[in-house]
Amino acid sequence: MGYVIGIDGGTESLRAHVFDLDGRSLGSGAGAYVTAFPVPGQAEQDPEAWWQALGVAVQGALQASGVAPSAVLALAADTTSCTVAAFDATGRPLRPALLWMDVRAHREAEAVAASGDPALRINGGGKGPVSPEWMIPKALWLKRHQPEIYAAAARICEYQDYLNWRLTGRWCASLNNVSMRWHYQSEHGGWPEGLLARLDASELLEKWPTAIVAPGAEVGGLSTAAAALLGLPAGTKVIQGGADAFIGMIGLNVTQPGELALITGSSHLQLGVAARPVHAPGVWGTYMDAVYPGRPIIEGGQTSTGSVIAWFKRNFAADTPFDVLNAAAEALPPGAEGVLAQDHFQGNRTPHTDPLSRGAITGLTLKHEPAHIYRALVEGVCMGTRLIVDSFGDAFTPRRIVVAGGATRSPFWLQVHADTLGVPLELPEQPEAPALGSAILAACGAGRFERIEEGAAAMVRVARTIEPDPGRHAAYAPIYARYRAAYGALKPLNETA
């Protein structure tokens, strides 16, 4: 039969799972690393710590699974996106890596956005913004603020690329990462040469890996040194992965047009398979070939979702268990008896792309209690998700939504999401979607499945489905109209605050 290893390089740790070809995790392991925060807005990690964590995690997973190393067919990794590092010609890190959440390159991001280059079509149809988290702004920051490091760098690349180099000795980039965060566009000539020329950074092309490998394709065989660290045979196949959330789409079996991965937590991320390419204000992407050959991926995001609920509980219901809060809110009708919340507590990412927008709670009277506010906040988050899906336009009509992350622990949250969207929500049996997605890619690269979609269908199972209530969905129509109107009404107040 054989087994595969799925590796998920996260923000605080790297996790590895040994999976069988039915998608069952037989054992897992983890290795931690630390993040340094030199000043506000900066976050750094040591690439060597990733490598040591990988050895701990894979050996731990093998030991826990009881699987013989010789039975492992292949391994693949996903990692945090936009975690950028500079290396010399020997592969030695020249400085700590700039973690994905590092936003020091905000002025460089503004310069990229101001260039007006056609490559910015993936940034809201050219309307922006460009995130300081992305590759080009971070590389420009190195060039402007640490020119000696930039000049000495033979390679400027991502966490993903470094792991694969240490595993195989081959420098290459994932088609997934470059398509969605490096402004590489396969359908428009590939590398953004014009954009880099406008930014006086054409030499960056020489520092990026020249080879691009699609998810599911082989990077190379495991080197002798890497094999010793991981406890696997030399030559074991290493298969290309990509960014954690996008590879998580595979681990959720979100593969067909009209299917959406809803990744929940402190923030929400919406990743869908579109029917056709679309580049428009309020839309991130589409990214062609970034996950599945020939299929455009569309992206949306809410900056503050679970963090809004955590804010409410911390400040106004610290001694009330979530079960009690949820029960009280669930007893109220849709619309929380007139209370409406705008969920922009940390600005709005999509579709308004307005960092100055703010949260709001309106419609309060003396009859309202904390449960009303709590329900309104949950509804505001859910209506924000619906607004993003609606903003995708006719290129994406949702017919199936698969949910992962923190919201899956709350039946109340899930039901309000389903009722607001009017689409069934599926919960996967395996909660570690990125690791499973990487394992599916490993199985494809090992020749066990011809296509990624085939592997996902075979290895992902649904635990349960949340059906929308037709009556409540209809009741949300006027409430959703109020929510849509709130942004325009509140915008002048936020601009003068």
Secondary structure as GFF3:
##gff-version 3
##sequence-region A 1 497
A	DSSP	beta_strand	3	9	.	.	.	ID=ss1
A	DSSP	beta_strand	13	19	.	.	.	ID=ss2
A	DSSP	beta_strand	25	32	.	.	.	ID=ss3
A	DSSP	beta_strand	44	45	.	.	.	ID=ss4
A	DSSP	alpha_helix	47	65	.	.	.	ID=ss5
A	DSSP	three_ten_helix	69	71	.	.	.	ID=ss6
A	DSSP	beta_strand	72	79	.	.	.	ID=ss7
A	DSSP	beta_strand	84	87	.	.	.	ID=ss8
A	DSSP	beta_strand	97	98	.	.	.	ID=ss9
A	DSSP	alpha_helix	106	114	.	.	.	ID=ss10
A	DSSP	three_ten_helix	118	122	.	.	.	ID=ss11
A	DSSP	three_ten_helix	124	126	.	.	.	ID=ss12
A	DSSP	alpha_helix	135	145	.	.	.	ID=ss13
A	DSSP	alpha_helix	147	152	.	.	.	ID=ss14
A	DSSP	beta_strand	155	158	.	.	.	ID=ss15
A	DSSP	alpha_helix	159	168	.	.	.	ID=ss16
A	DSSP	beta_strand	173	174	.	.	.	ID=ss17
A	DSSP	alpha_helix	175	181	.	.	.	ID=ss18
A	DSSP	three_ten_helix	186	188	.	.	.	ID=ss19
A	DSSP	alpha_helix	193	198	.	.	.	ID=ss20
A	DSSP	alpha_helix	204	207	.	.	.	ID=ss21
A	DSSP	beta_strand	212	213	.	.	.	ID=ss22
A	DSSP	beta_strand	218	221	.	.	.	ID=ss23
A	DSSP	alpha_helix	224	230	.	.	.	ID=ss24
A	DSSP	beta_strand	237	243	.	.	.	ID=ss25
A	DSSP	alpha_helix	244	251	.	.	.	ID=ss26
A	DSSP	beta_strand	259	264	.	.	.	ID=ss27
A	DSSP	beta_strand	268	273	.	.	.	ID=ss28
A	DSSP	beta_strand	284	288	.	.	.	ID=ss29
A	DSSP	beta_strand	296	302	.	.	.	ID=ss30
A	DSSP	alpha_helix	306	316	.	.	.	ID=ss31
A	DSSP	alpha_helix	322	330	.	.	.	ID=ss32
A	DSSP	three_ten_helix	336	338	.	.	.	ID=ss33
A	DSSP	beta_strand	340	342	.	.	.	ID=ss34
A	DSSP	beta_strand	360	362	.	.	.	ID=ss35
A	DSSP	alpha_helix	370	391	.	.	.	ID=ss36
A	DSSP	three_ten_helix	393	395	.	.	.	ID=ss37
A	DSSP	beta_strand	400	405	.	.	.	ID=ss38
A	DSSP	three_ten_helix	406	409	.	.	.	ID=ss39
A	DSSP	alpha_helix	411	421	.	.	.	ID=ss40
A	DSSP	beta_strand	425	428	.	.	.	ID=ss41
A	DSSP	alpha_helix	433	445	.	.	.	ID=ss42
A	DSSP	alpha_helix	452	459	.	.	.	ID=ss43
A	DSSP	beta_strand	462	466	.	.	.	ID=ss44
A	DSSP	alpha_helix	470	496	.	.	.	ID=ss45
###
